[in-house]
């Protein structure tokens, strides 16, 4: 394999491995105050994180999210 192709493949692999995962931060109070809870995956039950019926504001850092 030629040297340029090897470098290009290595750079592509590095770019793929450093891609940011979807991330969202929930905050306890309005205006992004109080305790926070960050996740990169689906959460079916916030009670385990101590956030059931407590999240009042949210910041989506990466990708798209659906919050119900």
Protein Blocks (a to p, Z undefined) as FASTA:
>chain_A
ZZklmmmmmmmmmmmmmpccddddddfbghhiajddddfbdcfblklnopgokafbdcdf
bhcdddZZ
